[in-house]
């Protein structure tokens, strides 16, 4: 069996930055918290815990010390609450996500009704929604059909696919007299989607490695699965199944932007053992 790894898979710059900030904060303050897990990877969260960095789901659970905001970004209320509690704030919001938040504010100021293409329950989207007045979140073109406004401003969650943003925009065309669209999908995500889809075409099976709650990993899996039905989403080496490899000669491997390189290495090692 031959293994080929998609280019650009593994930690993106935003995730690397947030983890670095968390690790450096651990050595400075005695009480360090992240608002939500720093990334969608249990091992990384546990390793930070050993260094004294604990994940909490609300600022209300922090009495003192340092709070780290992860790369997805937070809502303005979280900044206010943290300041009121005199916490030290370490803002790990990815600059690309910050740009989308600013665009949501700008579109609102300019009088556009903001439409966000994304998952309404994802923290990144919640953070963007909180920057716009009465923002509407849609997951697909069907959901934008009922949105009738004079001026629409469309932006996307950074992990969306270009085809979905295009489809939503095209559907919205008949619903407004003016539409302004910003392609806010992260370039690293787009490049990874492209390299993974190309890889899916030339391998017998494709493994997508990453956390089950990672938005970009899930999207990567769905995109690749459309091209190659023998595509499997696994969280790590322990999820591999022998029967997948019976007829396979070429194995492709890709991973979400929050998957540590050592998790990818472990999967490769296990496949070699099977081989
Ligand atoms: S995927 Fe892109 S937008 Fe999201 S954290 Fe990484 S670099 Fe930032």
Boltz pocket constraint, residues with backbone or C-beta under 6 A from the ligand:
constraints:
  - pocket:
      binder: B
      contacts: [[A, 12], [A, 13], [A, 14], [A, 15], [A, 71], [A, 72], [A, 94], [A, 95], [A, 96], [A, 97], [A, 158], [A, 186], [A, 187], [A, 188], [A, 189], [A, 257]]
      max_distance: 6.0
